[in-house]
Amino acid sequence: MPVRPTFFSLTALVALVLCLTLPLGSCKKVTATKTISVSLEANLTLNVAFTDSLTGAWTTILDSDENVDVRTNRANIKNITIERLTYVVDTYSGPTGATGSGNWKFYATDLPGTVFPLVSARAVDFGALLASGAEQELPVNAATQAKLVELIKAGKTVTFAFEGAVTDKPVSARFKLRLATRVQVGL
């Protein structure tokens, strides 16, 4: 006598098929990542000759492609976290006690009309900073971080500028800018 399928046996068969096929089709590929610490650096030299005005604007370009880790992994960058933006005065020549005051800012080098302010600096004593070797932090808010990350991911160069005045001349001071980041890269 032939065996007739029952409602229960059909339901059990469907449940078995679903159990075997759904997990296979719903698996997502897991992508491995690694996080690397990347320090992007640029030097800004503030030169004021004896015949120059005490006011001016000094710039430097930060190019993330100069860092081999960023350059070789650009297509696989998943995330960038800005940890700190700092500067240190690593050379100075000029009168004792000469200071500078002004505004730090940045912009995409190819779009100089869209400027992002960083911080105002008052009475920065170049000689004292050189002697101390102290790293000075340039505060970076969420909007600034987002813009810097966008520019780095896109491979754009970033121009940092200090616009202001010095109290005496001649003055020559070099600011070593450092943008400390953590870059998450897909493998």
C-alpha positions in Angstrom: 0.0 0.0 0.0 1.5 3.4 -1.0 2.4 5.8 1.7 0.5 9.0 1.5 2.3 12.1 2.6 0.6 13.7 5.6 0.4 17.4 6.4 2.9 16.8 9.3 5.5 15.0 7.0 5.3 17.8 4.4 5.7 20.5 7.1 8.7 18.7 8.5 10.3 18.4 5.0 9.8 22.2 4.3 11.2 23.0 7.8 14.3 20.8 7.1 14.9 22.4 3.7 14.6 25.9 5.2 17.0 25.1 8.0 19.6 23.8 5.6 19.4 26.6 3.0 18.7 29.8 5.0 21.9 29.9 7.0 24.0 29.3 3.9 22.3 32.1 1.9 22.3 34.6 4.8 26.0 34.4 5.6 27.8 37.7 5.0 31.4 37.9 4.0 33.5 39.0 6.9 36.2 41.4 5.9 39.4 41.5 8.0 40.8 44.9 8.9 43.9 46.3 10.6 44.4 49.6 12.3 47.6 51.5 11.8 48.9 54.7 13.5 49.8 57.3 10.9 51.5 60.6 11.5 51.2 63.1 8.8 53.7 66.0 9.0 54.5 69.3 7.3 56.8 72.2 8.1 55.5 75.8 8.1 58.2 78.5 8.2 57.4 81.9 9.4 59.9 84.4 8.0 59.7 88.1 8.6 62.7 90.0 7.2 63.8 93.3 8.6 62.2 95.2 5.7 58.9 93.2 5.8 55.7 94.3 7.4 55.0 92.8 10.9 51.8 91.2 9.5 51.5 88.3 7.1 50.2 84.9 6.2 52.4 81.8 6.1 51.3 78.5 4.7 52.4 74.9 4.3 50.9 71.9 2.4 50.2 68.6 4.0 50.0 65.8 1.5 48.8 62.5 2.9 50.3 60.7 -0.2 53.7 61.4 1.3 52.9 58.7 3.9 53.5 55.2 2.4 50.8 53.6 4.6 48.2 56.0 3.4 49.3 56.0 -0.2 49.5 52.2 -0.6 46.2 51.5 1.3 44.1 54.4 0.0 41.6 52.2 -1.9 41.1 50.0 1.2 40.7 52.7 3.8 37.6 52.0 5.9 37.9 54.6 8.6 40.2 57.4 9.7 40.2 58.8 13.3 41.9 62.1 13.9 43.7 61.8 17.3 45.6 65.1 17.6 46.8 68.1 15.6 49.9 69.6 17.1 52.9 71.8 16.3 56.3 72.3 17.8 58.7 75.1 17.1 61.9 73.3 16.1 64.0 76.3 14.9 64.0 79.9 15.7 66.2 82.9 15.1 65.2 86.4 16.1 65.0 88.8 19.0 64.5 87.4 22.5 60.9 87.7 23.5 59.5 88.2 20.0 56.0 86.8 19.8 53.3 86.1 17.2 49.6 86.3 17.4 47.1 85.2 14.8 44.8 82.5 13.5 45.4 79.0 12.5 43.2 77.6 9.7 43.2 75.1 6.9 41.6 74.5 3.5 41.7 72.0 0.6 44.6 73.3 -1.5 42.6 73.2 -4.7 39.7 75.2 -3.0 41.4 78.1 -1.1 38.1 80.0 -0.9 36.6 77.5 1.6 38.6 78.1 4.8 38.1 76.1 8.1 39.3 78.0 11.2 41.2 76.1 13.9 42.2 78.4 16.7 43.4 81.9 17.6 46.9 82.1 19.1 48.0 85.0 21.2 51.5 86.0 22.2 53.2 82.8 21.0 56.8 83.2 22.3 58.9 81.5 19.6 62.1 81.3 21.6 60.4 80.0 24.7 58.6 77.2 22.7 61.9 76.2 21.0 63.6 76.1 24.4 60.9 74.0 26.0 60.3 71.7 23.0 56.7 71.5 24.1 54.1 70.3 21.6 51.2 72.7 21.3 47.8 71.4 20.5 45.5 72.8 17.8 42.0 72.0 18.9 40.0 69.9 16.4 36.2 69.9 16.7 33.9 67.3 15.1 33.3 69.3 12.0 37.0 69.9 11.5 37.8 66.2 12.0 35.1 65.3 9.5 36.6 67.7 6.9 40.1 66.5 7.4 39.1 62.9 7.1 37.2 63.7 3.9 40.2 65.4 2.4 42.6 62.6 3.4 40.3 59.8 2.1 40.0 61.7 -1.2 43.7 62.1 -1.6 43.5 65.9 -1.5 46.4 68.0 -0.2 45.6 70.3 2.7 47.0 73.8 3.2 47.5 74.9 6.8 48.0 78.6 7.3 48.9 80.9 10.1 47.8 84.5 9.5 48.7 87.2 11.9 51.5 89.4 13.2 54.8 89.4 15.0 56.0 91.9 17.6 59.6 92.3 16.4 61.7 91.5 13.4 63.7 89.9 11.8 62.1 86.6 12.8 62.4 83.1 11.4 60.5 80.3 13.1 59.7 76.8 11.8 56.5 75.1 13.0 56.5 71.3 12.6 52.8 70.4 12.2 51.8 66.8 13.1 48.4 65.3 12.4 48.2 62.0 14.4 45.6 59.6 13.0 44.5 56.0 13.3 43.6 54.5 9.9 41.5 51.3 9.6 42.3 49.4 6.4 40.5 46.5 4.9 42.7 43.5 4.1 
